[in-house]
Amino acid sequence: MTEGGIAKWKKKEGEAFEAGEILLEIETDKATMDVEAQDDGVMGKIIVSDGSKGVPVGKVIALLAEEGDDISNLEVPKEDGASAAPA
C-alpha cells in the first residue's frame, strides 16, 4: 500500500483520548480499518480532513499532544523531501 484515504475522524481537535481508543478510520483499496491510539493524549490538530483520498503512506495527517499541553499555537511541520538546491 502506498496511499489511502481518511474515511472519518473519530476524535475532534482538543478532544482527549486514551490508549486503545479509535482515533480515525482509514480506507485502502481493499478495506476500511480503525486506527487506535498507542498512548493517552489529546488531538492537537487535524491536518488531513475526512473524505481525503490519495494520502501517501507516511504523510503527517494530525498532530497529537499530551494532556495539559497548549495546543492553541501548534504549527504543521514542513514536509521532508524538499528539492535539493543545485550544486
LUMRO-574052 format. One record per atom (N, C-alpha, C, CB): x negated, y negated, z; residue in three letters. Coordinates in pm, whole numbers, padded with zeros to 5 digits, always signed. Glycine has a CB too. Layout:
BEGIN
XYZALA ...
***
This chain:
BEGIN
-00084+00118+00000MET +00000+00000+00000MET -00089-00125+00000MET +00096+00000+00123MET -00063-00214-00091THR -00142-00337-00099THR -00060-00461-00065THR -00200-00352-00237THR +00074-00447-00069GLU +00161-00558-00033GLU +00294-00505+00014GLU +00179-00654-00151GLU +00368-00592+00082GLY +00500-00555+00133GLY +00584-00680+00151GLY +00488-00477+00266GLY +00690-00666+00226GLY +00779-00780+00249GLY +00822-00788+00394GLY +00900-00771+00160GLY +00869-00906+00430ILE +00925-00926+00564ILE +01076-00914+00551ILE +00883-01067+00625ILE +01132-00806+00603ALA +01277-00787+00596ALA +01346-00881+00695ALA +01315-00639+00626ALA +01301-00878+00822LYS +01368-00960+00924LYS +01280-00971+01048LYS +01505-00900+00961LYS +01266-01092+01096TRP +01200-01114+01225TRP +01301-01086+01335TRP +01143-01260+01236TRP +01262-01008+01435LYS +01349-00975+01548LYS +01328-01072+01664LYS +01323-00832+01594LYS +01215-01142+01664LYS +01185-01241+01768LYS +01176-01378+01702LYS +01052-01207+01844LYS +01217-01481+01775LYS +01211-01618+01726LYS +01090-01689+01786LYS +01340-01694+01760LYS +01047-01799+01724GLU +00936-01876+01779GLU +00967-01919+01922GLU +00906-02000+01691GLU +00870-01900+02010GLY +00886-01935+02151GLY +00945-01824+02236GLY +00972-02055+02162GLY +00990-01717+02175GLU +01052-01607+02247GLU +00946-01510+02301GLU +01152-01532+02156GLU +00958-01474+02428ALA +00865-01381+02491ALA +00901-01237+02452ALA +00866-01399+02646ALA +00802-01149+02456PHE +00824-01008+02427PHE +00729-00925+02513PHE +00803-00978+02276PHE +00762-00797+02525GLU +00679-00702+02600GLU +00623-00598+02503GLU +00761-00634+02713GLU +00514-00538+02543ALA +00454-00431+02463ALA +00560-00327+02432ALA +00332-00367+02537ALA +00566-00284+02306GLY +00663-00183+02265GLY +00790-00240+02204GLY +00698-00098+02381GLY +00817-00369+02225GLU +00936-00430+02165GLU +00911-00451+02015GLU +00970-00565+02234GLU +01019-00446+01938ILE +01008-00466+01794ILE +01002-00615+01764ILE +01128-00400+01720ILE +00897-00654+01689LEU +00879-00794+01652LEU +00943-00825+01517LEU +00730-00827+01647LEU +00933-00732+01422LEU +00987-00755+01289LEU +01005-00625+01215LEU +00897-00849+01209LEU +01079-00632+01104GLU +01093-00520+01013GLU +01018-00556+00885GLU +01243-00486+00984GLU +00937-00464+00836ILE +00868-00485+00710ILE +00923-00387+00606ILE +00715-00468+00726ILE +00916-00428+00481GLU +00962-00344+00370GLU +00845-00309+00281GLU +01073-00416+00289GLU +00840-00183+00242THR +00744-00140+00141THR +00827-00095+00021THR +00649-00023+00193THR +00761-00046-00082ASP +00835+00003-00197ASP +00913+00131-00165ASP +00740+00027-00314ASP +00879+00195-00052LYS +00942+00323-00019LYS +01024+00323+00109LYS +00838+00426-00009LYS +01001+00228+00201ALA +01068+00235+00331ALA +01074+00098+00399ALA +00996+00336+00423ALA +01161+00090+00500THR +01163-00025+00590THR +01118+00027+00726THR +01307-00091+00597THR +01021-00044+00787MET +00963+00002+00912MET +00964-00108+01016MET +00821+00052+00890MET +00976-00068+01142ASP +00966-00162+01254ASP +00820-00181+01291ASP +01046-00111+01376ASP +00786-00303+01331VAL +00652-00333+01382VAL +00667-00369+01529VAL +00584-00451+01300VAL +00600-00293+01615GLU +00608-00311+01759GLU +00492-00394+01811GLU +00611-00177+01830GLU +00520-00469+01918ALA +00414-00545+01987ALA +00321-00447+02057ALA +00475-00646+02089ALA +00192-00474+02047GLN +00093-00391+02115GLN +00070-00437+02259GLN -00039-00394+02039GLN +00096-00565+02285ASP +00078-00624+02418ASP +00193-00719+02446ASP -00058-00698+02428ASP +00207-00761+02571ASP +00303-00864+02607ASP +00259-00997+02546ASP +00319-00876+02761ASP +00352-01085+02516GLY +00315-01215+02461GLY +00435-01300+02428GLY +00232-01196+02339GLY +00408-01403+02347VAL +00508-01499+02303VAL +00491-01518+02152VAL +00496-01636+02380VAL +00602-01523+02079MET +00596-01551+01936MET +00564-01700+01921MET +00731-01512+01863MET +00441-01729+01883GLY +00397-01868+01874GLY +00448-01939+01751GLY +00248-01873+01876GLY +00418-01886+01634LYS +00460-01949+01509LYS +00475-01842+01402LYS +00359-02057+01464LYS +00590-01844+01334ILE +00613-01754+01222ILE +00568-01827+01096ILE +00765-01711+01213ILE +00477-01765+01022ILE +00420-01827+00902ILE +00490-01779+00776ILE +00269-01798+00894ILE +00524-01650+00770VAL +00590-01592+00654VAL +00733-01557+00695VAL +00512-01464+00601VAL +00830-01617+00628SER +00970-01608+00671SER +01041-01481+00625SER +01045-01728+00620SER +01161-01459+00683ASP +01248-01348+00644ASP +01267-01348+00493ASP +01384-01358+00716ASP +01272-01229+00437GLY +01300-01216+00294GLY +01181-01234+00203GLY +01404-01313+00256GLY +01065-01267+00259SER +00945-01286+00176SER +00903-01152+00115SER +00829-01347+00258SER +00865-01155-00011LYS +00821-01035-00083LYS +00678-01056-00130LYS +00915-01005-00204LYS +00610-00947-00161GLY +00476-00955-00218GLY +00372-01011-00123GLY +00478-01037-00340GLY +00388-00986+00007VAL +00292-01035+00107VAL +00173-00938+00111VAL +00359-01048+00249VAL +00052-00987+00082PRO -00064-00897+00081PRO -00092-00838+00220PRO -00188-00971+00031PRO -00132-00711+00224VAL -00171-00648+00349VAL -00291-00726+00405VAL -00207-00495+00327VAL -00286-00757+00533GLY -00394-00831+00599GLY -00370-00980+00607GLY -00522-00806+00528GLY -00268-01031+00540LYS -00237-01174+00545LYS -00181-01208+00683LYS -00136-01215+00433LYS -00217-01324+00735VAL -00162-01370+00863VAL -00016-01407+00840VAL -00244-01492+00920VAL +00075-01342+00915ILE +00218-01369+00898ILE +00278-01441+01018ILE +00293-01239+00875ILE +00206-01440+01132ALA +00253-01507+01252ALA +00137-01528+01347ALA +00366-01425+01320ALA +00156-01623+01438LEU +00059-01646+01545LEU +00125-01608+01676LEU +00009-01795+01547LEU +00059-01524+01753LEU +00110-01481+01883LEU +00031-01551+01992LEU +00101-01328+01899LEU +00095-01569+02107ALA +00031-01636+02219ALA +00059-01557+02346ALA +00081-01783+02233ALA -00006-01599+02452GLU +00018-01538+02583GLU +00118-01624+02660GLU -00114-01522+02663GLU +00189-01561+02751GLU +00284-01633+02836GLU +00213-01750+02904GLU +00346-01537+02943GLU +00272-01867+02899GLY +00214-01985+02962GLY +00128-02069+02870GLY +00133-01943+03078GLY +00093-02017+02750ASP +00015-02096+02654ASP +00101-02209+02597ASP -00038-02006+02540ASP +00038-02321+02565ASP +00106-02432+02499ASP +00110-02401+02350ASP +00035-02570+02527ASP +00228-02369+02298ILE +00240-02333+02157ILE +00288-02450+02071ILE +00334-02215+02141ILE +00303-02567+02131SER +00356-02682+02058SER +00262-02734+01950SER +00387-02793+02153SER +00134-02703+01961ASN +00038-02757+01863ASN -00041-02646+01792ASN -00058-02852+01933ASN +00019-02529+01776LEU -00050-02420+01705LEU -00075-02460+01561LEU +00031-02289+01712LEU -00193-02429+01511GLU -00227-02456+01372GLU -00257-02325+01302GLU -00348-02553+01361GLU -00211-02314+01179VAL -00235-02195+01100VAL -00381-02196+01056VAL -00139-02188+00976VAL -00454-02087+01083PRO -00595-02083+01041PRO -00606-02081+00890PRO -00667-01960+01100PRO -00716-02136+00839LYS -00740-02134+00695LYS -00767-01989+00653LYS -00861-02227+00655LYS -00719-01953+00534GLU -00739-01817+00482GLU -00884-01796+00444GLU -00648-01791+00360GLU -00936-01677+00472ASP -01070-01641+00426ASP -01065-01615+00276ASP -01123-01516+00502ASP -01181-01607+00216GLY -01184-01574+00074GLY -01178-01696-00016GLY -01071-01483+00040GLY -01205-01814+00038ALA -01210-01933-00046ALA -01320-01916-00149ALA -01232-02062+00038ALA -01301-01972-00263SER -01402-01953-00369SER -01536-02013-00327SER -01355-02017-00500SER -01639-01942-00360ALA -01774-01985-00322ALA -01818-02102-00409ALA -01874-01867-00335ALA -01896-02189-00350ALA -01950-02303-00425ALA -02054-02253-00524ALA -02012-02409-00329ALA -02060-02313-00641PRO -02161-02269-00738PRO -02302-02293-00685PRO -02142-02341-00872PRO -02394-02204-00722ALA -02532-02214-00674ALA -02611-02318-00750ALA -02602-02080-00685ALA 
***
